[in-house]
């Protein structure tokens, strides 16, 4: 049952469960979940289409009383999917026991079951990250090999990631890094699903009332140290042949993915998008969803985009599997929510870390094309790791 509540009930993150948070927020609006009323698990190449079918079946049989009738009210599932078909990580859709939401100045609560009991907490101590399975030296070597393989024609672009790891208390309050991310990067999607926490700048896709929207990011540069240098950094990025080429691959992969289940597709020319620590090249895509399709169908059609995999997709994924000595898990996979009407909002799980017990693994990647320089790509991953590393410190 979804009912309106007073809009001054406080920050949504303050109401979260501490050790197993569920959240998808931007600029203070969005939804958070408490407890688990239902968990659906998926794996393998059909994990997203299987989830879409299971969600349709669940929505068709659910009894819902929704007095609010906004996207994200009524039946809602938080989801996070593995990046690779062969990943050992489990993909999930979780229906919380209680959902708190806020959108368009309206706040609500949805109850599916009794509120969960409070969790015992420890203090959130300092977390120090060190190299993971791919250290900086190994990463630059992998980038150099990717450039060599691209110049021989194996692919046009491949996104290579590296990882850093840290230890954490088993009873740490995970609301702490989430709150830091939400405060430092309010314009991004702060998310938490099944131990995956982050703050992504990239909308994978949004479905609302039959309208499809997406924001594509590919190509990036560090912010300048003063207004003049910052403006120069933005204009240099917009004029960069390497970054514009990388961005064009990403836009084409999104438009091609959406075409079978969307009409009236349009994309804006690329423009510099300012984040607190980076400039990105961005383009917005809009269209109309075909009848009967849901946000999960859009997710299945789009993943993986060239922005997180490469181009052509199959060749890029083969290179990732060869050159990255780790399972990405749900890093760079879709993360977001879907409701009983098929509306939903999904981001690409970037600037994130996976918490498994007392271990935290954070990831960041860079798009490699023929003109890529290994040292520059390593520096780019360092900038992209900064938000999540600082949130845990």
C-alpha positions in Angstrom: 0.0 0.0 0.0 1.3 3.4 -1.0 0.2 6.5 0.9 1.3 10.1 1.1 3.2 11.3 4.1 4.4 14.7 5.3 7.1 16.1 3.0 9.3 17.2 6.0 10.0 13.6 7.1 13.7 14.2 6.7 16.5 13.1 4.4 15.6 9.7 2.8 19.1 8.3 3.5 18.5 8.9 7.3 15.7 6.4 7.1 17.8 3.6 5.5 18.8 0.3 7.0 22.5 0.6 7.9 24.1 -2.7 6.8 21.9 -3.7 3.9 20.8 -0.4 2.4 18.5 -0.1 -0.7 18.6 3.3 -2.4 18.3 5.1 -5.7 18.5 8.9 -5.2 19.3 12.1 -7.1 19.2 15.6 -5.7 17.5 14.3 -2.6 14.6 12.7 -4.4 14.1 9.1 -5.2 13.4 6.0 -3.2 14.9 4.0 -0.3 14.0 0.5 0.9 14.0 -1.2 4.3 14.3 -5.0 4.6 13.4 -7.6 1.9 9.9 -8.9 1.3 11.0 -10.7 -1.9 14.3 -11.4 -3.6 14.5 -12.7 -7.2 17.9 -13.9 -8.4 19.1 -14.4 -12.0 22.3 -15.4 -13.8 23.8 -16.1 -17.2 23.2 -14.6 -20.6 19.4 -14.3 -20.2 19.5 -12.8 -16.7 17.9 -9.4 -17.7 15.2 -10.8 -20.0 14.5 -13.5 -17.4 14.1 -10.7 -14.8 11.8 -8.7 -17.1 9.5 -11.8 -17.6 9.5 -12.6 -13.9 8.6 -9.0 -13.0 5.7 -9.0 -15.5 4.4 -12.1 -14.0 4.7 -10.8 -10.4 3.1 -7.4 -11.4 0.2 -9.3 -13.0 -0.7 -11.2 -9.8 0.1 -8.6 -7.2 -2.7 -6.8 -5.3 -1.7 -3.2 -5.0 -3.4 -0.2 -3.3 -1.7 2.9 -4.6 -3.2 6.3 -3.6 -0.2 8.2 -4.8 0.1 7.0 -8.4 3.6 8.3 -9.2 6.5 6.4 -10.8 8.1 4.5 -7.9 4.9 4.0 -5.9 3.0 0.7 -5.5 5.0 -2.4 -6.3 8.7 -1.6 -6.7 11.8 -3.7 -7.2 15.4 -2.5 -6.7 17.7 -4.2 -9.2 21.3 -4.7 -10.0 22.7 -6.9 -12.7 26.1 -8.5 -13.4 28.1 -6.9 -16.2 29.2 -10.1 -18.0 27.1 -13.1 -19.1 29.7 -15.4 -17.4 30.0 -13.5 -14.1 29.8 -15.4 -10.9 27.9 -12.5 -9.3 24.2 -13.0 -8.8 21.8 -10.5 -10.4 18.9 -9.4 -8.2 15.5 -7.8 -8.0 14.6 -7.0 -4.4 11.1 -5.9 -3.2 11.6 -4.1 0.2 9.3 -4.5 3.1 9.0 -0.8 3.4 9.7 1.9 0.7 10.1 5.6 1.4 10.0 8.0 -1.6 10.0 11.6 -2.6 9.3 13.0 -6.1 7.9 16.3 -7.4 7.5 17.6 -3.8 5.4 14.6 -2.9 6.5 12.1 -0.2 5.1 8.6 0.3 5.5 5.4 2.1 4.8 1.9 0.6 4.3 -1.0 3.0 4.7 -4.6 1.7 5.4 -6.2 5.1 6.3 -5.2 8.6 9.3 -2.9 9.1 12.5 -4.8 9.8 14.2 -4.6 13.2 17.0 -2.2 13.9 20.5 -3.4 13.1 23.4 -3.3 15.6 26.2 -1.0 14.3 29.8 -0.4 14.7 31.7 2.9 14.1 32.6 3.5 10.5 36.4 3.5 10.8 38.9 4.7 8.2 39.1 2.5 5.1 42.4 2.5 3.2 42.4 1.1 -0.4 45.3 -0.7 -2.1 45.9 -2.3 -5.5 43.6 -5.1 -6.4 44.0 -7.8 -9.1 45.2 -5.2 -11.6 47.7 -2.7 -10.2 48.7 0.5 -12.0 51.6 -1.1 -13.8 49.5 -3.9 -14.9 46.8 -1.5 -16.0 49.0 0.5 -18.3 50.4 -2.7 -19.8 46.8 -3.8 -20.5 45.9 -0.5 -22.1 49.0 -0.7 -24.3 48.0 -4.2 -25.4 44.4 -3.0 -26.1 45.7 -0.1 -28.2 47.9 -2.6 -30.2 44.9 -4.9 -30.7 42.7 -2.0 -31.8 45.3 -0.8 -34.4 45.4 -4.3 -35.9 41.6 -4.1 -36.3 40.3 -6.4 -33.6 38.0 -3.7 -32.2 37.4 0.0 -32.5 37.0 0.7 -28.7 37.4 -1.3 -25.5 36.7 -0.1 -22.0 39.3 -1.4 -19.5 38.8 -1.3 -15.8 41.0 -1.7 -12.8 40.2 -2.4 -9.1 41.3 -1.4 -5.7 40.5 -3.2 -2.5 40.2 -2.5 1.3 39.0 -4.1 4.5 36.0 -2.9 6.4 34.3 -3.7 9.7 31.7 -6.4 9.3 29.2 -4.2 11.2 30.1 -0.9 9.5 27.3 1.6 8.9 27.1 1.8 5.1 24.9 4.9 5.3 28.1 6.8 6.0 29.7 6.5 2.5 26.3 6.8 0.9 25.6 10.1 2.7 29.0 11.4 1.7 28.4 10.5 -2.0 25.0 12.1 -2.0 26.3 15.3 -0.4 29.4 15.6 -2.7 27.7 14.5 -6.0 24.0 15.5 -5.7 23.5 15.5 -9.5 24.4 11.9 -9.9 22.5 8.7 -9.0 23.5 7.6 -5.5 22.6 3.9 -5.3 22.8 0.9 -3.0 21.6 -2.6 -3.9 22.8 -5.9 -2.5 26.1 -4.5 -1.2 26.9 -2.5 -4.4 27.2 1.2 -3.4 28.0 4.1 -5.6 27.2 7.4 -7.3 26.8 7.1 -11.0 26.7 10.1 -13.4 25.3 8.0 -16.3 21.6 7.3 -16.9 21.3 4.0 -18.7 17.6 4.5 -19.4 14.4 6.0 -17.9 10.8 4.9 -18.7 8.0 7.2 -17.5 4.5 7.2 -19.0 5.7 5.7 -22.3 8.6 8.1 -22.8 12.1 6.9 -23.0 15.1 9.0 -22.0 18.8 8.3 -21.6 22.0 10.3 -21.0 25.1 8.9 -22.6 28.6 9.8 -21.2 31.8 8.9 -23.0 35.0 11.0 -23.1 36.3 12.8 -20.0 38.8 15.3 -18.8 40.0 16.6 -15.4 38.5 19.9 -14.1 40.7 23.0 -14.3 42.2 24.6 -11.2 40.6 28.0 -11.8 37.7 29.3 -14.0 39.9 30.0 -17.0 41.6 26.6 -16.9 38.3 24.9 -16.3 36.8 26.5 -19.4 39.8 25.5 -21.4 39.5 21.9 -20.1 35.8 21.8 -21.3 36.5 23.3 -24.7 39.5 21.0 -25.2 37.4 18.0 -24.4 34.7 19.1 -26.8 37.3 19.4 -29.6 39.2 16.2 -28.8 39.1 13.9 -31.8 39.8 10.9 -29.5 37.0 11.7 -27.1 34.5 12.7 -29.8 35.2 9.4 -31.5 34.7 7.5 -28.2 31.5 9.3 -27.6 30.1 8.6 -31.1 30.6 4.8 -30.5 28.6 5.1 -27.3 25.7 7.1 -28.9 25.4 4.7 -31.8 25.2 1.7 -29.5 22.4 3.3 -27.5 20.4 4.3 -30.5 20.8 0.8 -32.1 19.8 -0.9 -28.8 16.7 1.2 -28.4 15.5 1.1 -32.0 13.6 -2.3 -31.8 11.4 -1.2 -28.9 11.3 2.6 -29.3 10.1 5.1 -31.9 10.8 8.8 -32.6 14.4 8.4 -31.3 16.5 11.6 -31.2 19.9 12.5 -29.7 21.4 15.9 -28.9 24.9 16.9 -30.1 27.6 16.1 -27.5 28.1 18.8 -24.8 30.5 19.1 -21.9 28.8 18.0 -18.6 30.4 19.4 -15.4 30.8 17.2 -12.4 32.7 18.1 -9.2 35.9 16.3 -10.3 35.5 15.7 -14.1 34.2 17.0 -17.4 32.3 14.4 -19.5 31.1 14.6 -23.1 27.3 13.9 -22.8 24.4 13.5 -25.1 20.7 13.1 -24.3 18.5 10.6 -26.1 14.6 10.6 -26.1 12.0 8.4 -27.7 8.6 6.7 -27.3 8.4 3.2 -25.7 6.5 0.6 -27.8 3.3 -0.8 -26.2 3.8 -3.6 -23.6 7.5 -2.9 -23.0 8.9 -2.0 -19.6 12.0 -0.4 -18.2 13.6 -3.8 -17.8 13.1 -4.6 -21.5 14.9 -1.3 -22.3 17.7 -2.4 -19.9 18.0 -5.8 -21.6 18.1 -4.1 -25.0 20.9 -1.6 -24.1 23.3 -3.5 -21.9 26.2 -3.4 -22.4 26.6 0.0 -24.1 29.8 1.0 -25.8 30.3 3.4 -22.9 31.2 0.5 -20.6 32.0 -2.3 -23.0 33.3 -1.1 -26.3 32.7 -1.5 -30.0 31.9 -3.8 -31.7 30.4 -5.3 -28.6 31.4 -8.9 -29.0 35.0 -8.1 -29.8 35.3 -5.6 -27.0 33.9 -8.1 -24.4 36.4 -10.7 -25.6 39.2 -8.3 -25.0 37.9 -7.3 -21.6 37.7 -11.0 -20.5 41.3 -11.5 -21.7 42.9 -8.3 -20.4 41.1 -7.8 -17.0 42.2 -10.4 -14.5 39.0 -10.2 -12.4 35.3 -10.7 -12.6 33.7 -7.2 -12.7 30.7 -8.6 -10.9 27.9 -6.0 -11.0 30.3 -3.1 -11.7 29.3 -1.4 -15.0 26.1 -3.4 -15.0 22.6 -1.9 -14.8 21.4 -0.6 -11.4 18.0 1.0 -10.6 14.3 0.2 -10.0 11.2 -0.8 -11.8 7.6 -0.5 -10.7 4.4 -2.5 -11.4 3.5 -0.3 -14.3 6.8 -0.9 -16.1 8.1 2.6 -15.3 11.6 2.8 -13.9 15.0 4.5 -13.8 18.3 2.8 -14.4 21.9 3.9 -14.2 25.1 2.3 -15.2 26.9 1.1 -12.0 29.9 3.4 -12.1 32.0 5.2 -9.4 31.0 2.3 -7.1 32.3 -0.4 -4.8 31.0 -3.9 -3.9 30.9 -4.7 -0.1 31.2 -8.4 0.6 31.5 -9.0 4.4 34.7 -7.4 5.4 36.0 -6.7 1.9 35.4 -3.7 -0.3 36.3 -3.7 -4.0 36.1 -0.4 -6.0 36.3 -0.2 -9.7 36.9 2.4 -12.5 37.5 2.2 -16.2 38.5 4.2 -19.2 37.5 4.0 -22.9 40.5 2.9 -25.0 40.7 3.8 -28.7 43.5 3.9 -31.2 44.8 7.2 -30.0 44.8 6.3 -26.3 47.9 6.9 -24.1 48.3 4.4 -21.2 49.5 7.0 -18.7 46.6 9.3 -19.4 44.1 6.4 -19.2 45.6 5.4 -15.8 45.2 9.0 -14.6 41.6 9.0 -15.8 40.8 5.9 -13.7 42.4 7.6 -10.7 40.0 10.5 -11.1 37.0 8.2 -11.5 38.0 6.2 -8.4 38.3 9.3 -6.2 34.6 9.7 -5.4 34.1 6.2 -4.0 37.5 6.0 -2.3 37.0 9.3 -0.5 33.4 8.3 0.5 34.8 5.2 2.3 37.7 7.1 3.9 
